[in-house]
Amino acid sequence: MKQVFAVMLFLFVVISAAAAEEKRFTISVGDSPQKGPKDASVTIIEFLDFQ
């Protein structure tokens, strides 16, 4: 039973990684207050809980 679970988990991770695509967006801040360098990179990672 543990082997079946391990194989299913492995397949889920492989399929999820293959299906994930990197999306990049540029958002204008206009005259909004800001702090730090203007060319600083920001990475947002979204975690979802499928139930």
N, C-alpha and C positions, 0 to 999 in steps of 0.2 A: 504494500500500500504506500509506503514511504517513497518507493522508487517511482510509482505512478505520479504521485504528487510532485516529486522533483522534476520529472519530465514535463509535466503540465506547466509548472512554474517557469522552467527554462524556455519552453515554447512561447509562453505569454511574454516574457521579457524580450525575446528575439523578435517576435511579431510587433510588439509595441515600439521597440527601437526602430524597426524598419518603417513603420507607419508614421512615426513622428517626423515632421518636417520643420525646418527652421524658418520662422517668420520674422521679418524685420520691418519695423515701422519707424518713420521719422515723424515726430510730433513737435509742432512749432510751439514754443513757450511764449512767444509774443513779448509783451512787456511785464510778464509775471516776475515776481521777485525770485532770484536764484542765488545759489551759493556754490562756490567751487569753480573749477575750470570749465570753460564752455565746451571743450572737446572730450569731456569725461564720458566713458562708455558706461552704459547701464544694462544689466542683464536681469530680466524678469523670468522666473521659472514658475510655472503653474503646476500645482499638484492637484489631481482630481481623485475623488473617492467614489468609485462606482459601486453602488449598492443596489 
